[in-house]
Amino acid sequence: MASKRTGNFGSWSSPITADTVAAETVLLGDPRLDSGDVYWTEGRPSEGGRTVVVVRHSDGSVRDVTLAPFDVRSRVHEYGGGAYQVDSSTIYFVNFGDQQIYSQTLGGAPVRITSNGTCRYADIQVDRPRKGLIAIREQHPGGSGEAINTLVAIDLSTGAELVLDGGFDFYSSPTVSPDGSRLAWLTWRHPNMPWISTYLTVAQFETGGGLTVRKTVAGGDAESVFQPQWSPKNILYFISDRTNMWNVYRWTGADVEPVLPRNAEFGVPQWQFGLSTYAFASADTIVYAFSVDGMWRLGRRLAQCERRSDHS
């Protein structure tokens, strides 16, 4: 019979280590739909924390898209997020090792688009009309200087970058209207966090790809705006805490009007890029998540007939 040993709490050794437990934990995130396929990311501790883009095809088959050593993670604002996008079976992603943007067709090898070693990228959006990408660029000049954030357009064929807007300390959430004519995005300044003060700006694209006719449509020193998104009908929706609750609004082009006014929270703190709490299931239907007294629920709003269905 083995003898008993007594030790202080927590002082004994165990064959079950923290690495053993964490290795079996896969972090799922960033779902995307494209051409009947479903994409998402998997953070895999068993592969050194590498994040992989995975696709489930319409025939039910599942496979990894980004193979080692590629690691789909951004370091913009250090917290990252918004590190990949997919359009017409082509994936655009930020590689953790060099923080550059790559493109990859299904079954093909990644091809680097950007080549600026002092810059990081995040919040990638596809800009079909101009055959490019819109992204947040964070430039690190070296030394003790502050990082410089700008909103940039990236030409897919040449990798050339055009600064669309600059001057704010932080940028996020660029979104191109479905008709390709306008761009909306968020900005904020030190020392504010995005859940304290943000500005929602809309501008029109020029023929050369630049922006003109800028207009701040929401936000301010005491207003937080979250997740601007164009509806399929080219109406700009967003979440604002102007009533001290993060509710959904829309900008008609002239006025801002409430969409889902209630004593509930539809937003979340924007620690990372690419966060979302609502989406358009069709031109007239919004599916959304909201929190009441700390409990999250799922709802659907039919815009035309004002019907609503909420579920715990």
VOPAGU-2260 file (C-alpha; in pm, 1 decimal, decimal comma):
REM VOPAGU-2260
SITE   aa  ch    i         X         Y         Z
SITE  MET   A    0       0,0       0,0       0,0
SITE  ALA   A    1     133,4     341,9     -95,2
SITE  SER   A    2     205,9     568,6     195,6
SITE  LYS   A    3      11,0     891,1     237,1
SITE  ARG   A    4     188,3    1223,8     207,2
SITE  THR   A    5      63,5    1547,7     352,8
SITE  GLY   A    6     144,9    1888,1     205,3
SITE  ASN   A    7      28,2    2246,7     217,9
SITE  PHE   A    8    -261,2    2339,0      -6,0
SITE  GLY   A    9    -142,9    2395,0    -362,3
SITE  SER   A   10     208,1    2269,3    -299,3
SITE  TRP   A   11     172,0    1921,7    -452,7
SITE  SER   A   12     256,1    1843,6    -812,9
SITE  SER   A   13      -7,4    1729,6   -1062,1
SITE  PRO   A   14      15,8    1565,6   -1403,4
SITE  ILE   A   15    -260,9    1803,2   -1517,7
SITE  THR   A   16     -89,3    2129,3   -1609,6
SITE  ALA   A   17    -234,1    2464,0   -1717,9
SITE  ASP   A   18     -91,2    2402,7   -2065,9
SITE  THR   A   19    -273,8    2069,2   -2084,4
SITE  VAL   A   20    -607,3    2230,9   -1999,7
SITE  ALA   A   21    -561,8    2531,3   -2230,8
SITE  ALA   A   22    -445,1    2320,5   -2525,3
SITE  GLU   A   23    -794,2    2177,6   -2571,9
SITE  THR   A   24    -965,9    2519,1   -2564,3
SITE  VAL   A   25   -1041,8    2659,6   -2910,1
SITE  LEU   A   26   -1160,0    3020,3   -2926,6
SITE  LEU   A   27   -1424,4    3078,7   -3195,0
SITE  GLY   A   28   -1500,0    3420,0   -3344,4
SITE  ASP   A   29   -1557,8    3653,0   -3639,2
SITE  PRO   A   30   -1819,2    3462,1   -3844,1
SITE  ARG   A   31   -1854,1    3567,2   -4208,1
SITE  LEU   A   32   -2088,8    3458,8   -4487,6
SITE  ASP   A   33   -1975,8    3453,1   -4849,1
SITE  SER   A   34   -2102,0    3275,7   -5161,2
SITE  GLY   A   35   -2293,7    3017,6   -4956,7
SITE  ASP   A   36   -1990,8    2937,2   -4739,1
SITE  VAL   A   37   -1943,2    3014,3   -4369,3
SITE  TYR   A   38   -1607,9    3142,4   -4239,7
SITE  TRP   A   39   -1486,0    3192,5   -3884,8
SITE  THR   A   40   -1164,1    3214,2   -3684,3
SITE  GLU   A   41   -1023,8    2963,0   -3438,2
SITE  GLY   A   42    -765,2    3060,6   -3178,8
SITE  ARG   A   43    -568,9    2743,9   -3107,6
SITE  PRO   A   44    -351,3    2722,1   -2795,0
SITE  SER   A   45    -229,5    2382,6   -2917,3
SITE  GLU   A   46     -61,6    2567,5   -3207,0
SITE  GLY   A   47     104,6    2830,9   -2993,7
SITE  GLY   A   48    -200,3    3058,2   -2993,5
SITE  ARG   A   49    -218,1    3081,2   -3372,1
SITE  THR   A   50    -548,6    3210,3   -3511,8
SITE  VAL   A   51    -675,3    3027,7   -3820,2
SITE  VAL   A   52    -948,2    3117,6   -4069,9
SITE  VAL   A   53   -1173,4    2813,4   -4121,9
SITE  VAL   A   54   -1440,2    2763,1   -4389,2
SITE  ARG   A   55   -1745,5    2539,1   -4400,3
SITE  HIS   A   56   -1853,0    2491,2   -4760,3
SITE  SER   A   57   -2213,7    2456,5   -4870,5
SITE  ASP   A   58   -2156,1    2081,7   -4916,7
SITE  GLY   A   59   -2078,3    2049,1   -4544,4
SITE  SER   A   60   -1701,6    2003,1   -4573,7
SITE  VAL   A   61   -1483,1    2200,1   -4331,8
SITE  ARG   A   62   -1117,3    2293,7   -4375,4
SITE  ASP   A   63    -852,7    2542,4   -4267,9
SITE  VAL   A   64    -790,5    2830,7   -4506,0
SITE  THR   A   65    -483,1    2996,2   -4353,3
SITE  LEU   A   66    -211,3    2738,9   -4294,4
SITE  ALA   A   67      95,6    2764,9   -4069,5
SITE  PRO   A   68     295,8    2975,8   -4020,0
SITE  PHE   A   69      29,6    3238,8   -4099,6
SITE  ASP   A   70    -150,3    3373,3   -3793,2
SITE  VAL   A   71    -455,5    3595,9   -3843,4
SITE  ARG   A   72    -424,2    3860,4   -3572,3
SITE  SER   A   73    -385,2    4239,1   -3564,4
SITE  ARG   A   74    -200,3    4448,7   -3307,3
SITE  VAL   A   75    -359,7    4786,0   -3385,7
SITE  HIS   A   76    -450,5    4955,7   -3055,9
SITE  GLU   A   77    -271,9    4646,7   -2914,2
SITE  TYR   A   78    -609,4    4473,9   -2861,0
SITE  GLY   A   79    -654,5    4403,9   -3233,0
SITE  GLY   A   80    -967,2    4264,8   -3393,5
SITE  GLY   A   81   -1109,0    4303,4   -3743,2
SITE  ALA   A   82    -813,1    4107,1   -3878,4
SITE  TYR   A   83    -978,5    3947,3   -4179,8
SITE  GLN   A   84   -1251,0    3988,7   -4438,4
SITE  VAL   A   85   -1380,3    3768,4   -4718,3
SITE  ASP   A   86   -1530,7    3860,3   -5053,4
SITE  SER   A   87   -1610,6    3635,9   -5352,1
SITE  SER   A   88   -1408,4    3346,4   -5203,4
SITE  THR   A   89   -1099,1    3562,9   -5150,6
SITE  ILE   A   90    -974,6    3618,4   -4795,7
SITE  TYR   A   91    -794,6    3935,5   -4690,0
SITE  PHE   A   92    -616,3    3909,3   -4357,5
SITE  VAL   A   93    -354,2    4062,0   -4129,2
SITE  ASN   A   94     -64,8    3829,7   -4051,2
SITE  PHE   A   95      50,7    3854,4   -3689,6
SITE  GLY   A   96     421,3    3809,3   -3765,6
SITE  ASP   A   97     465,9    4119,3   -3982,1
SITE  GLN   A   98     127,2    4293,5   -3936,6
SITE  GLN   A   99      86,3    4322,9   -4313,3
SITE  ILE   A  100    -227,2    4251,0   -4517,3
SITE  TYR   A  101    -238,0    3942,5   -4740,5
SITE  SER   A  102    -490,2    3810,8   -4989,7
SITE  GLN   A  103    -560,9    3443,0   -5047,3
SITE  THR   A  104    -798,6    3259,2   -5275,7
SITE  LEU   A  105    -939,9    2927,8   -5160,1
SITE  GLY   A  106    -677,0    2666,1   -5230,2
SITE  GLY   A  107    -415,4    2928,6   -5316,2
SITE  ALA   A  108    -112,9    3065,8   -5133,3
SITE  PRO   A  109    -122,0    3398,8   -4944,5
SITE  VAL   A  110       3,8    3700,8   -5137,9
SITE  ARG   A  111     122,2    4008,0   -4949,5
SITE  ILE   A  112     -58,0    4330,0   -5042,2
SITE  THR   A  113     101,4    4590,6   -4812,9
SITE  SER   A  114     476,6    4634,9   -4761,8
SITE  ASN   A  115     521,1    4890,4   -4486,8
SITE  GLY   A  116     716,1    4750,2   -4192,8
SITE  THR   A  117     641,3    5048,7   -3967,5
SITE  CYS   A  118     264,8    5004,0   -3999,3
SITE  ARG   A  119      -3,7    4775,1   -3863,0
SITE  TYR   A  120    -352,6    4729,8   -4007,7
SITE  ALA   A  121    -698,5    4636,8   -3877,8
SITE  ASP   A  122   -1073,2    4663,3   -3941,1
SITE  ILE   A  123   -1040,7    4552,9   -4303,0
SITE  GLN   A  124   -1334,0    4632,7   -4532,3
SITE  VAL   A  125   -1366,3    4544,2   -4900,7
SITE  ASP   A  126   -1428,4    4835,7   -5138,6
SITE  ARG   A  127   -1553,4    4668,0   -5456,9
SITE  PRO   A  128   -1623,2    4980,2   -5668,8
SITE  ARG   A  129   -1262,0    5096,8   -5636,9
SITE  LYS   A  130   -1108,3    4747,6   -5637,5
SITE  GLY   A  131    -946,4    4801,1   -5302,7
SITE  LEU   A  132    -963,1    4773,7   -4927,3
SITE  ILE   A  133   -1042,9    5026,0   -4654,8
SITE  ALA   A  134    -853,9    4977,7   -4328,4
SITE  ILE   A  135    -727,1    5141,9   -4013,6
SITE  ARG   A  136    -351,3    5198,9   -4036,7
SITE  GLU   A  137    -139,6    5245,3   -3725,9
SITE  GLN   A  138     209,0    5379,0   -3800,0
SITE  HIS   A  139     489,4    5336,3   -3547,3
SITE  PRO   A  140     760,0    5592,8   -3624,9
SITE  GLY   A  141    1003,3    5447,6   -3371,3
SITE  GLY   A  142    1150,6    5586,6   -3053,7
SITE  SER   A  143     910,7    5718,0   -2791,4
SITE  GLY   A  144     675,1    5887,1   -3035,1
SITE  GLU   A  145     302,7    5816,4   -3029,0
SITE  ALA   A  146     158,8    5581,9   -3289,1
SITE  ILE   A  147     -19,8    5763,7   -3573,3
SITE  ASN   A  148    -362,9    5632,4   -3670,1
SITE  THR   A  149    -521,3    5705,9   -4007,2
SITE  LEU   A  150    -797,8    5577,5   -4230,0
SITE  VAL   A  151    -653,2    5445,8   -4556,4
SITE  ALA   A  152    -760,9    5302,7   -4889,8
SITE  ILE   A  153    -539,4    5025,5   -5030,7
SITE  ASP   A  154    -519,6    4942,9   -5401,2
SITE  LEU   A  155    -542,2    4565,2   -5442,9
SITE  SER   A  156    -335,6    4556,2   -5761,3
SITE  THR   A  157     -44,3    4774,9   -5648,1
SITE  GLY   A  158     -64,5    4792,4   -5268,1
SITE  ALA   A  159     -54,7    5172,0   -5289,8
SITE  GLU   A  160    -212,0    5345,5   -4991,9
SITE  LEU   A  161    -420,4    5663,4   -4994,4
SITE  VAL   A  162    -488,3    5842,1   -4666,0
SITE  LEU   A  163    -861,4    5911,5   -4652,5
SITE  ASP   A  164    -864,7    6084,5   -4315,8
SITE  GLY   A  165    -617,6    6175,8   -4043,2
SITE  GLY   A  166    -577,9    6401,8   -3741,9
SITE  PHE   A  167    -765,5    6201,2   -3479,2
SITE  ASP   A  168    -586,6    5981,2   -3225,5
SITE  PHE   A  169    -801,9    5675,3   -3298,7
SITE  TYR   A  170   -1010,0    5540,2   -3587,4
SITE  SER   A  171   -1243,0    5242,2   -3622,6
SITE  SER   A  172   -1543,6    5090,9   -3797,5
SITE  PRO   A  173   -1513,7    5202,2   -4162,0
SITE  THR   A  174   -1818,4    5094,5   -4360,7
SITE  VAL   A  175   -1886,8    5142,8   -4732,0
SITE  SER   A  176   -2246,1    5203,5   -4842,7
SITE  PRO   A  177   -2396,4    4928,6   -5062,5
SITE  ASP   A  178   -2410,8    5165,3   -5361,0
SITE  GLY   A  179   -2040,3    5244,0   -5313,2
SITE  SER   A  180   -2089,9    5619,8   -5298,6
SITE  ARG   A  181   -2023,7    5691,5   -4930,0
SITE  LEU   A  182   -1805,3    5590,5   -4637,2
SITE  ALA   A  183   -1882,3    5614,9   -4265,6
SITE  TRP   A  184   -1636,5    5570,6   -3977,2
SITE  LEU   A  185   -1570,1    5646,5   -3608,8
SITE  THR   A  186   -1299,7    5860,5   -3447,2
SITE  TRP   A  187   -1202,7    5966,6   -3095,3
SITE  ARG   A  188    -924,6    6149,8   -2912,1
SITE  HIS   A  189    -705,7    6111,7   -2605,7
SITE  PRO   A  190    -776,3    6076,5   -2318,6
SITE  ASN   A  191   -1123,0    5944,5   -2402,1
SITE  MET   A  192   -1209,3    5581,1   -2451,7
SITE  PRO   A  193   -1458,9    5495,7   -2727,4
SITE  TRP   A  194   -1737,3    5431,6   -2476,8
SITE  ILE   A  195   -1697,3    5791,2   -2350,0
SITE  SER   A  196   -1667,9    6005,6   -2662,1
SITE  THR   A  197   -1671,2    5919,7   -3032,7
SITE  TYR   A  198   -1762,0    6093,8   -3358,0
SITE  LEU   A  199   -1947,7    5937,2   -3651,0
SITE  THR   A  200   -1849,5    6090,3   -3984,3
SITE  VAL   A  201   -1992,1    6033,1   -4331,8
SITE  ALA   A  202   -1823,5    6138,6   -4656,3
SITE  GLN   A  203   -1869,1    6091,6   -5028,2
SITE  PHE   A  204   -1614,9    5918,0   -5249,9
SITE  GLU   A  205   -1452,1    6125,2   -5523,1
SITE  THR   A  206   -1372,8    5986,7   -5867,0
SITE  GLY   A  207   -1008,4    5934,4   -5769,9
SITE  GLY   A  208   -1097,1    5741,9   -5454,2
SITE  GLY   A  209   -1054,6    6024,8   -5204,8
SITE  LEU   A  210   -1328,5    6165,8   -4982,8
SITE  THR   A  211   -1524,2    6488,5   -4997,4
SITE  VAL   A  212   -1827,8    6651,4   -4830,3
SITE  ARG   A  213   -1746,9    6523,7   -4481,6
SITE  LYS   A  214   -2025,2    6550,6   -4224,1
SITE  THR   A  215   -2032,0    6454,4   -3855,4
SITE  VAL   A  216   -2377,9    6303,3   -3809,1
SITE  ALA   A  217   -2356,6    6182,8   -3446,0
SITE  GLY   A  218   -2129,2    6174,9   -3146,1
SITE  GLY   A  219   -1946,4    6435,5   -2943,4
SITE  ASP   A  220   -1759,2    6492,6   -2620,6
SITE  ALA   A  221   -2031,7    6321,6   -2415,2
SITE  GLU   A  222   -2174,7    6072,4   -2665,8
SITE  SER   A  223   -2049,4    5724,5   -2752,6
SITE  VAL   A  224   -2129,4    5576,8   -3094,3
SITE  PHE   A  225   -2085,6    5208,8   -3175,0
SITE  GLN   A  226   -2111,6    4992,3   -3488,8
SITE  PRO   A  227   -2211,9    5219,2   -3776,0
SITE  GLN   A  228   -2354,1    5002,5   -4053,7
SITE  TRP   A  229   -2534,5    5072,0   -4379,8
SITE  SER   A  230   -2861,7    4894,7   -4444,7
SITE  PRO   A  231   -2916,3    4726,2   -4782,6
SITE  LYS   A  232   -3118,8    5037,5   -4868,2
SITE  ASN   A  233   -2818,5    5269,4   -4808,6
SITE  ILE   A  234   -2948,4    5404,8   -4477,3
SITE  LEU   A  235   -2684,8    5448,3   -4206,1
SITE  TYR   A  236   -2764,8    5276,6   -3875,3
SITE  PHE   A  237   -2561,6    5307,2   -3555,8
SITE  ILE   A  238   -2578,4    5263,2   -3179,1
SITE  SER   A  239   -2556,3    5566,8   -2950,7
SITE  ASP   A  240   -2574,4    5628,7   -2576,0
SITE  ARG   A  241   -2722,9    5978,7   -2614,6
SITE  THR   A  242   -3003,9    5875,1   -2374,5
SITE  ASN   A  243   -2751,0    5709,0   -2138,1
SITE  MET   A  244   -2849,1    5371,5   -2284,7
SITE  TRP   A  245   -2686,9    5228,0   -2598,1
SITE  ASN   A  246   -2985,5    5223,1   -2836,3
SITE  VAL   A  247   -3013,1    5181,6   -3214,6
SITE  TYR   A  248   -3060,7    5487,5   -3439,1
SITE  ARG   A  249   -3046,6    5567,0   -3808,2
SITE  TRP   A  250   -2941,9    5870,5   -4006,6
SITE  THR   A  251   -3187,2    5958,4   -4281,0
SITE  GLY   A  252   -2950,7    6199,1   -4458,0
SITE  ALA   A  253   -3106,4    6493,8   -4279,5
SITE  ASP   A  254   -3201,5    6379,7   -3928,5
SITE  VAL   A  255   -3120,4    6111,9   -3672,0
SITE  GLU   A  256   -3414,9    5905,0   -3553,6
SITE  PRO   A  257   -3446,8    5622,7   -3297,6
SITE  VAL   A  258   -3505,7    5271,3   -3426,8
SITE  LEU   A  259   -3523,0    5058,6   -3111,6
SITE  PRO   A  260   -3581,7    5294,6   -2817,2
SITE  ARG   A  261   -3598,3    5110,7   -2488,8
SITE  ASN   A  262   -3439,0    5076,2   -2147,6
SITE  ALA   A  263   -3175,5    4830,5   -2269,6
SITE  GLU   A  264   -2815,5    4818,5   -2388,2
SITE  PHE   A  265   -2751,9    4729,8   -2752,3
SITE  GLY   A  266   -2382,2    4823,1   -2745,8
SITE  VAL   A  267   -2069,7    4686,6   -2582,5
SITE  PRO   A  268   -1737,5    4848,8   -2487,0
SITE  GLN   A  269   -1524,8    4871,8   -2799,8
SITE  TRP   A  270   -1204,2    4715,5   -2672,9
SITE  GLN   A  271   -1142,4    4549,1   -3010,2
SITE  PHE   A  272   -1224,3    4615,2   -3373,7
SITE  GLY   A  273   -1500,4    4431,8   -3555,5
SITE  LEU   A  274   -1747,6    4394,8   -3268,2
SITE  SER   A  275   -2112,5    4360,9   -3369,6
SITE  THR   A  276   -2446,4    4333,0   -3191,4
SITE  TYR   A  277   -2684,8    4362,8   -3487,1
SITE  ALA   A  278   -2705,7    4267,2   -3853,4
SITE  PHE   A  279   -2946,4    4290,8   -4145,6
SITE  ALA   A  280   -3111,4    3959,2   -4227,3
SITE  SER   A  281   -3277,2    4130,3   -4525,8
SITE  ALA   A  282   -3341,5    4480,3   -4654,2
SITE  ASP   A  283   -3619,1    4524,4   -4397,7
SITE  THR   A  284   -3523,7    4296,2   -4108,9
SITE  ILE   A  285   -3268,7    4355,1   -3833,1
SITE  VAL   A  286   -3152,7    4077,7   -3599,6
SITE  TYR   A  287   -3001,3    4213,8   -3280,3
SITE  ALA   A  288   -2872,0    4130,8   -2934,2
SITE  PHE   A  289   -2944,5    4347,4   -2631,0
SITE  SER   A  290   -2898,0    4337,0   -2256,1
SITE  VAL   A  291   -3153,7    4406,7   -1983,0
SITE  ASP   A  292   -3040,1    4389,8   -1619,5
SITE  GLY   A  293   -2730,5    4199,3   -1726,7
SITE  MET   A  294   -2920,9    3934,7   -1923,5
SITE  TRP   A  295   -2863,2    3917,6   -2298,4
SITE  ARG   A  296   -3149,8    3848,5   -2538,4
SITE  LEU   A  297   -3194,9    3805,5   -2912,1
SITE  GLY   A  298   -3450,2    4004,7   -3109,6
SITE  ARG   A  299   -3577,0    4072,5   -3458,8
SITE  ARG   A  300   -3733,4    4386,7   -3597,1
SITE  LEU   A  301   -3939,1    4405,3   -3916,8
SITE  ALA   A  302   -3875,3    4762,5   -4022,0
SITE  GLN   A  303   -4175,7    4815,4   -4245,2
SITE  CYS   A  304   -4458,0    4689,0   -4024,6
SITE  GLU   A  305   -4293,2    4766,9   -3688,5
SITE  ARG   A  306   -4339,5    4410,8   -3562,9
SITE  ARG   A  307   -4093,7    4289,3   -3302,5
SITE  SER   A  308   -4004,8    3954,0   -3152,7
SITE  ASP   A  309   -3765,2    3926,1   -2857,9
SITE  HIS   A  310   -3631,6    3610,5   -2697,9
SITE  SER   A  311   -3429,6    3549,4   -2385,5
